[in-house]
Amino acid sequence: MICKSFVYRYPLYAVLILAFCHVQAFGQKLTPEEYIGRYGGEAVRQMRASGVPASITLAQGGLESGWGGSELAVNARNHFGIKCHGWDGGTYRKNTGADKDCYRKYKSAEESFRDHSDFLKYRERYAFLFDLEPTDYKGWAHGLQKAGYSTNPRYATLLISIIEKYELYRFDSNSEPRQVKRTEPLQNVPAGPAEAGDVCQSAAAGSSVFYKYSQGHSIYETNGVAYILSSAGDTYESVAREYGLFTKELLSFNDMKRHEGVLPTGTRIYLQRKKREVSGHDVVHVARSGDTYYELSQRYGVRLSCIYRYNGVKE
């Protein structure tokens, strides 16, 4: 407001004062500690929803945005240098040389963080990263460089240096939502495979992190992963809205690429990413007539890609 008022009253100095205000805005970057304090919670939320380590998100955000003070961060709330490819939202043109490159423009920094998670999750060249543990920040850093996120040959080294200097790996210990309380097995819920020694028995999960968001569903869990059973009229879109997820996100959690229309009542829909294995057990399933890999993936709460790999088969 001070800048605008001054320009209005002293029009001869408009260009000079506007330029001064512009420079001042870019000088207002945060310290690394301030940046981490401001966006650490958001990085953890994105980690819980997507599996991208919070340490990696914070290190990339700080590095790419100059701790919030870069041109893109200030003018486009873009903290990760993501360009416009396949983007139908707002745009920002940045003069990087002979041409002005197109970058994504967001309404808030939080939207930028969320889009960064989606950018990594839904591009094939980054898919291998999600087979790493969320605590393997070194593997993620080298994987991002290998996948071509940045052309800087020292990109992985820079990320690891930031993570270790500011101990960002401490955020990764929150990679899993808090554990739900197990109660007695439910009588009318698909209970999991009897041949697995009851290790994947479904249980009520009233203390799940998703419980407070649930409007018309009960929350259950198997293999430590929260899920619901669809009601009449449910779609993946409606369930995603109820729990504050992207539809693509929910489809990914359930090893689905697309699904249109109403779901059959009683369909198991996972609200978190399934595990790589049945936790704490070596489980062998003896196939019965009609079994499919996908159905077993949903029954055990284990990722379909892992079941394929364990059994030496291709999709």
PyMOL commands that set and color helices and strands:
alter all, ss='L'
color gray80, all
select helices_A, chain A and resi 2-9+11-26+32-50+54-65+71-76+109-121+124-131+137-147+155-165+168-174+194-196+211-213+236-242+247-253+293-300+304-310
alter helices_A, ss='H'
color red, helices_A
select strands_A, chain A and resi 90-95+100-105+203-204+220-222+225-229+268-270
alter strands_A, ss='S'
color yellow, strands_A
deselect
rebuild
show_as cartoon
